[in-house]
Amino acid sequence: MQDLVGAIHHIMESDSLNGAVNAVAPSPTTNAEFTKMLASVLSRPAIFPMPAFIARLVFGQMGEELLLASQRVEPAQLAASGYRFRYPELRRALEAILKP
């Protein structure tokens, strides 16, 4: 969350950024990797990733596009403009959000 707000602030203050800017983490991960890491941070078992039919049932079209479609998005413009992520690794980002 801190990186997203920081990235938005950086975009607003930067004259060198034009057009669409991907406000995403610098290390793309798969659903399976995310599930395992989340389970690890929460000290819970990760038996299997969310089944596709549940994502579709719960989230509808948004679930199809955001959770199931293959996307490898990187923050190329942010990185090139000098933005430095506070939490560039998934584990540290999840720990910052989920652990007191």
C-alpha angles and dihedrals in degrees: 000000000000091000092050093051090043091051092049090050090048091050092050092049097043120090092189096066118089134172125356116359120194107230095196136124116275094239114061115209137189124243090254093051091047092049093051093047093047091050090049093051091048092044090236131128119263104211097166140337120263109290113245094237091057092050089051093045096048101034104023116195091353089058091051094051101037105030107027107031117090110249128168102185121169131187095239096152093046092051093045091051092055102258110156117205117227090209109029093162123068095227094055092046093051092046091052091052101038108032122073 
